[in-house]
Amino acid sequence: MINDRQAILAADKEIIGEIWISTTVYDNLVTLCEVADHRFTGSEGERRARDFLLALMRQYGLHQVHAEHFEFQGWQRNSASLEVVSPTPRHFDCLALPGSPSGAIEGELLNLGHGTPGDYACLAGRIADRIVMVTNKSPVYIRRRMHRVEKYMQAVRAGAAGFIWVRDEGGHLPETGSLGWGQTAPVPGIAVSREVARALLRTGKDEPVRLRIRAENTVGRMPSSNLVGEIPGRVKGRVIIVGAHYDSHDISPGAMDNGAGTLVMLEAARVLARHPEAIGVGVRFVCFAGEEMGLIGSHQYVDTHRDELNTMALMLNLDGAGRESELGVAVQGWVDLVLPLRGMVKDMRDPVPVDNYVALYSDMYPFVEEGVPSAALLPMGQMPVRGWSHTAADTLDKASIRHLRRDAILAARLLLRISNTTEWPARRKSPAEVKVLLEDAGLRKILETEGRWPFPSRD
């Protein structure tokens, strides 16, 4: 499985020791969050973060370090307001959701609770022309995560005039998040805290609540950049892509989402670059922009590197690394990778779960859509929870140097073994095979609801 096992084990021990005794990963996270108050895609803060991360890549000795610039249809927040028109006029705090159009709407509030398929089905006849309110919660009995865009698009398709996204956890924290996939959304959407949502429901205890929502946002072509650096390997003609998105939302420094994941990835790059002789298949590290606005940077990277897709042995994504939850390896439909990867973590003597779990909402998905073997380091021990991310509380005090070190060690050790696997079982899938993969994972209806099923509707 692995060439020159003694050399690999020697590098493995040095990797563990170097990361565990160093404060580099934490120090870099602090600097990244201090470079700008946020790293929203297309902003000046993103550009300052870009320069800092490119400098780190060069400092670590990565090869061919560069930024891949592109333009996209961007969005910037200006102002938003929420007003109760009747029965008792009041004003409440809110945030416009990224992608929301500008303008003013007025309509009756319709509370759909958690916005489950059952909620939408039983109230379908009442949604048209109303302002639908749902929480961010995915109840355990649904047995899957229900993303914000899925709930929003169900409301839009049923004729809703507007959309209110409620953070179910208390603390006066509205939760932001994009309404789509790089395009301006069809109807206005705002976010409110649980406290505001409960106040709205109390207002309508005895009679319907009529609301007025106003939003002013800037939409237009904006610049952004993916950042790339690599460690060449002994094996030519193949490459491992490792990705993490470096953008954040515009209401916080994004320490956890995904500053931590970005610096965990670059910490793995730092220590692996000290052992170039131990790298078999080359490893390319990519800091993606625009993930929070609809996987914009990773889609752009796939389009730009379309002629290289057949050479990509694996895309490994780090979105969620460096947080409290322990990670597992989520294989994205390439089930023939599960046993080999379990063998690697067994060799590492690290009880890391490995299983097939296809996810739609991070930067591995554009690679999956193009048939590139993909996996992600994700929390896999519990139902997904948002935590502090997408709120104003995604700040440095949430960071733990132990969690950052732990996940950087996991990523580096795993990449070392993947790089040196002589018989890699995964291959690029054809479009027909990708279609089967998504259908077998039960994702077709969700992708169709969100307007991004990648195959012709007539099939």
C-alpha positions as MATLAB code, in Angstrom:
seq = 'MINDRQAILAADKEIIGEIWISTTVYDNLVTLCEVADHRFTGSEGERRARDFLLALMRQYGLHQVHAEHFEFQGWQRNSASLEVVSPTPRHFDCLALPGSPSGAIEGELLNLGHGTPGDYACLAGRIADRIVMVTNKSPVYIRRRMHRVEKYMQAVRAGAAGFIWVRDEGGHLPETGSLGWGQTAPVPGIAVSREVARALLRTGKDEPVRLRIRAENTVGRMPSSNLVGEIPGRVKGRVIIVGAHYDSHDISPGAMDNGAGTLVMLEAARVLARHPEAIGVGVRFVCFAGEEMGLIGSHQYVDTHRDELNTMALMLNLDGAGRESELGVAVQGWVDLVLPLRGMVKDMRDPVPVDNYVALYSDMYPFVEEGVPSAALLPMGQMPVRGWSHTAADTLDKASIRHLRRDAILAARLLLRISNTTEWPARRKSPAEVKVLLEDAGLRKILETEGRWPFPSRD';
ca = [
       0.000    0.000    0.000;
       2.718    2.495    0.985;
       6.238    2.732   -0.364;
       9.190    2.942    2.023;
       7.117    2.508    5.175;
       9.948    3.421    7.534;
      10.393    6.804    5.854;
       6.658    7.431    6.086;
       6.558    6.528    9.784;
       9.532    8.773   10.487;
       7.837   11.704    8.762;
       4.595   10.842   10.575;
       6.227   11.161   14.009;
       7.874   14.461   13.105;
       4.563   15.836   11.800;
       2.782   15.013   15.055;
       5.509   16.521   17.207;
       5.968   19.657   15.118;
       2.279   20.544   15.103;
       1.649   19.638   18.747;
       4.432   21.750   20.212;
       3.883   24.732   17.891;
       1.508   27.659   18.323;
       1.708   28.505   14.608;
      -1.807   27.453   13.630;
      -3.419   29.472   16.432;
      -1.165   32.499   15.884;
      -2.066   32.519   12.193;
      -5.778   32.333   12.972;
      -5.444   35.347   15.242;
      -3.654   37.289   12.511;
      -6.185   36.286    9.854;
      -9.075   37.520   12.000;
      -7.236   40.745   12.780;
      -6.421   41.451    9.126;
     -10.046   42.538    8.655;
     -13.284   42.534   10.610;
     -14.693   40.151    7.977;
     -13.703   38.437    4.717;
     -16.941   38.652    2.752;
     -16.478   37.754   -0.894;
     -15.571   40.759   -3.020;
     -14.747   42.978   -0.028;
     -11.557   44.776    0.925;
     -11.290   42.412    3.889;
     -11.172   39.444    1.549;
      -8.345   41.106   -0.396;
      -6.329   41.711    2.773;
      -6.842   38.089    3.808;
      -5.760   36.981    0.330;
      -2.430   38.784    0.652;
      -1.782   37.350    4.121;
      -2.550   33.772    3.057;
      -0.462   33.988   -0.111;
       2.455   35.213    2.003;
       2.037   32.217    4.338;
       2.050   29.804    1.403;
       5.295   31.298    0.098;
       6.831   31.320    3.578;
       6.068   27.598    3.931;
       7.883   26.779    0.719;
       4.883   25.732   -1.343;
       5.476   25.709   -5.091;
       3.706   27.741   -7.766;
       1.945   29.944   -5.238;
      -0.502   32.250   -6.983;
      -3.942   33.829   -6.918;
      -6.480   32.896   -9.570;
      -8.586   36.021  -10.043;
     -12.158   36.010  -11.309;
     -15.276   38.159  -11.376;
     -18.684   37.110  -10.089;
     -22.152   38.513   -9.559;
     -21.615   39.950   -6.097;
     -23.836   41.260   -3.320;
     -23.181   43.772   -0.545;
     -25.381   44.537    2.439;
     -26.607   48.092    2.938;
     -29.703   48.230    5.167;
     -32.807   46.299    6.117;
     -35.844   46.938    8.303;
     -38.747   44.909    9.686;
     -41.969   46.646   10.729;
     -45.226   45.329   12.139;
     -47.973   47.247   10.329;
     -50.833   45.703   12.292;
     -52.282   44.924   14.770;
     -49.750   46.884   16.854;
     -47.114   48.882   14.945;
     -43.565   48.006   16.028;
     -40.064   47.892   14.573;
     -37.653   44.976   15.017;
     -33.987   44.374   14.260;
     -33.188   42.168   11.276;
     -30.504   41.338    8.706;
     -30.936   41.030    4.954;
     -29.886   37.555    3.816;
     -27.121   37.559    1.177;
     -28.584   37.462   -2.314;
     -31.798   39.144   -1.213;
     -33.087   41.705   -3.723;
     -33.646   45.329   -2.792;
     -37.118   46.739   -2.378;
     -40.110   46.822   -0.041;
     -42.814   44.209    0.455;
     -45.849   43.965    2.698;
     -47.802   40.867    3.620;
     -49.346   38.701    6.295;
     -46.993   36.607    8.443;
     -47.278   32.828    8.117;
     -45.317   30.816   10.675;
     -44.203   27.440    9.278;
     -42.285   26.376   12.385;
     -39.220   24.380   11.358;
     -40.239   24.335    7.710;
     -40.265   20.557    7.402;
     -41.705   18.845    4.314;
     -44.816   18.205    6.389;
     -45.104   21.869    7.370;
     -44.935   22.939    3.743;
     -47.347   20.230    2.599;
     -50.110   20.915    5.086;
     -49.919   24.721    4.714;
     -49.206   24.861    0.971;
     -52.533   26.517    0.195;
     -51.856   29.423    2.551;
     -48.325   30.400    1.465;
     -49.075   32.521   -1.625;
     -48.529   36.276   -1.061;
     -47.589   35.761    2.581;
     -44.286   36.291    4.380;
     -43.154   32.842    5.468;
     -41.192   32.430    8.706;
     -39.185   29.251    9.451;
     -36.456   28.302   11.901;
     -32.977   27.020   11.114;
     -33.702   23.757   12.928;
     -33.756   20.318   11.307;
     -35.681   18.078   13.724;
     -34.107   14.709   14.471;
     -37.112   12.840   13.065;
     -36.420   14.301    9.591;
     -33.112   12.358    9.691;
     -31.266   14.814    7.521;
     -30.169   18.415    7.482;
     -32.631   20.818    5.840;
     -30.628   23.694    4.423;
     -31.782   27.306    4.400;
     -31.910   27.430    0.576;
     -34.161   24.371    0.423;
     -36.634   25.937    2.857;
     -36.462   29.300    1.075;
     -37.038   27.844   -2.396;
     -40.007   25.795   -1.192;
     -41.572   29.038    0.031;
     -40.743   30.837   -3.232;
     -42.200   28.034   -5.358;
     -45.406   28.157   -3.334;
     -45.745   31.894   -4.062;
     -44.429   33.501   -0.872;
     -43.910   37.259   -0.964;
     -41.017   37.166    1.486;
     -39.013   34.941    3.814;
     -37.886   35.227    7.443;
     -35.083   32.961    8.712;
     -35.089   32.395   12.481;
     -32.160   31.187   14.552;
     -33.816   28.663   16.876;
     -31.156   29.075   19.569;
     -31.562   32.052   21.898;
     -29.126   34.885   22.490;
     -30.356   37.763   20.287;
     -28.287   36.422   17.373;
     -29.824   36.529   13.897;
     -28.149   33.974   11.629;
     -27.093   35.037    8.148;
     -26.600   32.893    5.043;
     -27.005   33.021    1.293;
     -30.393   32.504   -0.358;
     -29.005   30.847   -3.468;
     -26.091   29.893   -5.646;
     -24.454   33.071   -6.887;
     -27.546   34.798   -8.259;
     -29.920   37.405   -6.888;
     -32.770   35.667   -5.088;
     -36.359   36.087   -6.385;
     -38.021   37.444   -3.212;
     -36.656   39.341   -0.192;
     -35.325   37.358    2.736;
     -34.263   38.525    6.182;
     -32.896   36.929    9.345;
     -34.123   37.528   12.883;
     -33.236   36.185   16.311;
     -35.410   33.748   18.225;
     -36.369   36.580   20.554;
     -37.690   38.690   17.664;
     -39.564   35.709   16.180;
     -41.277   34.967   19.498;
     -42.261   38.632   19.815;
     -43.808   38.533   16.332;
     -45.831   35.453   17.272;
     -47.041   37.087   20.490;
     -48.107   40.130   18.479;
     -50.320   37.874   16.375;
     -51.813   35.892   19.229;
     -55.363   37.110   18.603;
     -55.344   38.342   14.987;
     -53.137   38.134   11.863;
     -49.857   40.031   11.803;
     -49.114   42.199    8.793;
     -45.464   43.003    8.156;
     -43.477   45.396    5.997;
     -39.912   44.478    5.011;
     -37.509   46.889    3.347;
     -34.025   46.083    2.086;
     -31.388   48.020    0.184;
     -28.438   46.027   -1.142;
     -25.796   46.516   -3.827;
     -25.587   43.961   -6.630;
     -23.036   43.877   -9.455;
     -19.846   42.402  -10.851;
     -17.140   42.130   -8.184;
     -13.595   40.704   -8.033;
     -12.434   37.696   -6.028;
      -9.603   35.159   -5.973;
      -8.845   31.511   -5.251;
      -5.381   30.970   -3.736;
      -3.208   28.046   -4.787;
       0.092   26.464   -3.738;
       1.380   22.903   -3.934;
       3.933   20.328   -2.855;
       5.215   18.393   -5.890;
       5.349   14.629   -5.530;
       7.438   11.776   -6.846;
       4.445   10.453   -8.775;
       3.744   12.479  -11.896;
       0.444   12.874  -13.686;
      -1.820   12.897  -10.629;
      -2.606   15.425   -7.900;
      -4.526   15.548   -4.623;
      -6.614   18.706   -4.169;
      -7.060   19.926   -0.594;
      -9.490   22.796   -0.132;
     -10.858   25.151    2.502;
     -12.849   28.345    1.998;
     -11.269   31.486    3.399;
     -14.233   33.846    2.989;
     -16.560   34.662    5.862;
     -19.873   36.411    6.236;
     -19.821   40.170    6.737;
     -21.110   40.241   10.322;
     -18.125   38.582   12.055;
     -14.437   37.695   11.624;
     -15.436   34.123   10.756;
     -12.942   32.608   13.202;
     -14.554   29.175   13.108;
     -16.288   29.342    9.715;
     -13.942   28.934    8.093;
     -10.844   30.715    9.363;
     -10.043   27.686   11.498;
     -10.436   25.264    8.588;
      -8.235   27.398    6.346;
      -5.415   27.595    8.888;
      -5.723   23.884    9.755;
      -5.205   23.167    6.058;
      -2.203   25.479    5.808;
      -0.704   24.025    8.996;
      -0.863   20.613    7.335;
       0.775   22.175    4.279;
       3.518   23.721    6.437;
       4.605   20.457    8.019;
       4.224   18.319    4.901;
       6.357   20.787    2.934;
       9.199   20.037    5.362;
       9.174   16.426    4.095;
       9.101   16.664    0.284;
      10.827   13.294   -0.019;
       7.832   11.651    1.690;
       5.262   12.973   -0.792;
       4.177   10.455   -3.441;
       1.302   12.007   -5.384;
       1.627   15.799   -5.284;
      -0.670   17.794   -3.001;
      -2.243   21.073   -4.131;
      -3.734   23.357   -1.460;
      -6.534   25.717   -2.523;
      -8.086   28.481   -0.427;
     -11.489   28.964   -2.041;
     -13.358   32.260   -2.115;
     -17.101   32.686   -2.248;
     -18.234   29.506   -0.497;
     -20.695   31.443    1.641;
     -22.287   32.993   -1.459;
     -22.973   29.660   -3.137;
     -19.718   27.722   -3.675;
     -18.641   30.372   -6.181;
     -14.880   29.899   -5.862;
     -14.907   26.105   -6.070;
     -17.227   26.146   -9.098;
     -14.867   28.666  -10.682;
     -11.850   26.483   -9.905;
     -13.475   23.428  -11.494;
     -14.341   25.433  -14.608;
     -10.837   26.908  -14.877;
      -9.127   23.528  -14.412;
     -11.511   21.405  -16.459;
      -8.636   19.955  -18.491;
      -7.026   18.665  -15.268;
     -10.039   16.919  -13.738;
      -8.945   13.474  -14.931;
      -5.640   13.885  -13.059;
      -7.271   14.628   -9.690;
      -6.903   11.528   -7.515;
      -8.973   13.054   -4.705;
     -10.505   16.311   -3.552;
     -10.387   16.563    0.273;
     -12.352   19.464    1.774;
     -11.833   21.054    5.207;
     -14.912   23.044    6.228;
     -15.537   22.658    9.938;
     -12.005   21.685   10.962;
     -10.550   23.197   14.115;
     -13.813   23.304   16.037;
     -14.936   21.419   19.121;
     -16.537   18.446   17.337;
     -14.191   15.624   16.367;
     -13.961   14.972   12.656;
     -14.570   11.958   10.482;
     -13.852   11.281    6.829;
     -17.047   11.674    4.803;
     -16.587    9.967    1.444;
     -18.753   11.687   -1.161;
     -20.224    8.696   -2.941;
     -17.001    6.844   -3.814;
     -17.760    3.855   -1.604;
     -14.679    2.021   -2.874;
     -12.633    4.500   -0.826;
     -14.228    3.650    2.513;
     -12.226    0.504    3.341;
      -8.842    1.872    2.153;
      -9.349    5.034    4.206;
     -10.407    2.980    7.223;
      -7.174    1.073    6.796;
      -5.241    4.346    6.850;
      -6.830    5.612   10.063;
      -6.262    2.199   11.614;
      -2.603    2.517   10.637;
      -2.633    5.944   12.307;
      -4.052    4.355   15.494;
      -6.621    7.145   15.537;
     -10.312    6.201   16.002;
     -11.562    8.408   13.166;
     -14.889    7.362   11.611;
     -14.903    6.858    7.835;
     -18.166    6.395    5.954;
     -20.096    7.373    2.869;
     -22.001   10.614    3.532;
     -22.689   12.883    0.554;
     -23.100   16.570    1.447;
     -24.220   19.376   -0.867;
     -23.229   22.563    0.883;
     -19.466   22.949    0.779;
     -16.620   23.119   -1.713;
     -16.301   19.400   -2.428;
     -19.695   19.410   -4.153;
     -18.625   21.095   -7.439;
     -15.950   18.382   -7.759;
     -18.526   15.658   -7.054;
     -20.760   17.127   -9.753;
     -17.880   16.734  -12.226;
     -17.154   13.170  -11.149;
     -13.883   13.871   -9.288;
     -13.329   11.477   -6.328;
     -14.102   13.548   -3.246;
     -14.198   13.421    0.533;
     -14.476   15.868    3.407;
     -13.319   16.106    6.982;
     -16.603   16.772    8.789;
     -18.087   16.347   12.260;
     -19.744   12.926   11.944;
     -20.602   11.945   15.507;
     -23.903   13.839   15.734;
     -26.578   15.624   13.718;
     -25.094   18.796   12.166;
     -25.545   21.943   14.252;
     -24.684   25.491   13.205;
     -23.066   26.570   16.458;
     -21.742   30.126   16.365;
     -21.041   30.276   12.638;
     -23.069   32.672   10.471;
     -23.618   34.882   13.524;
     -21.870   37.921   14.964;
     -20.464   35.607   17.661;
     -18.125   33.701   15.295;
     -15.127   35.273   16.998;
     -11.654   34.301   18.188;
     -12.721   33.475   21.735;
     -14.334   30.315   20.300;
     -10.969   29.036   19.041;
      -9.039   26.337   20.915;
      -5.407   25.641   20.129;
      -5.930   21.983   21.048;
      -8.735   21.558   18.507;
      -6.717   23.329   15.823;
      -3.659   21.157   16.494;
      -5.723   17.960   16.648;
      -7.302   18.524   13.242;
      -4.108   19.737   11.576;
      -2.399   16.526   12.712;
      -5.281   14.440   11.368;
      -5.240   16.220    7.993;
      -1.456   16.013    7.571;
      -1.180   12.347    8.580;
      -4.079   11.347    6.364;
      -2.670   13.242    3.366;
       0.719   11.625    3.895;
      -0.845    8.182    3.556;
      -3.163    9.058    0.672;
      -0.218   10.545   -1.191;
       1.719    7.283   -0.863;
      -1.037    4.836   -1.771;
       0.289    2.899   -4.749;
      -3.037    1.496   -5.966;
      -5.674    4.180   -5.663;
      -9.127    2.581   -6.057;
     -11.150    5.662   -7.005;
     -11.576    7.018  -10.512;
     -13.475    9.867  -12.101;
     -17.157    9.086  -12.639;
     -19.073    9.753  -15.838;
     -22.084   12.130  -15.816;
     -24.392    9.106  -15.816;
     -22.589    7.689  -12.783;
     -22.764   11.040  -10.963;
     -26.505   11.129  -11.606;
     -26.884    7.675  -10.052;
     -24.684    8.714   -7.107;
     -26.897   11.726   -6.331;
     -30.125    9.796   -6.792;
     -28.945    6.906   -4.608;
     -28.057    9.442   -1.901;
     -31.634   10.776   -2.042;
     -30.506   14.218   -3.178;
     -32.268   14.688   -6.492;
     -35.450   16.245   -5.099;
     -33.452   18.625   -2.894;
     -31.269   19.751   -5.806;
     -34.317   20.219   -8.019;
     -36.043   22.275   -5.313;
     -32.962   24.481   -5.038;
     -32.735   24.850   -8.813;
     -29.351   23.176   -9.244;
     -30.012   19.621  -10.426;
     -27.124   19.278  -12.900;
     -28.909   17.108  -15.459;
     -31.664   17.883  -18.000;
     -35.142   17.878  -16.485;
     -36.459   15.493  -19.138;
     -34.463   12.607  -17.611;
];
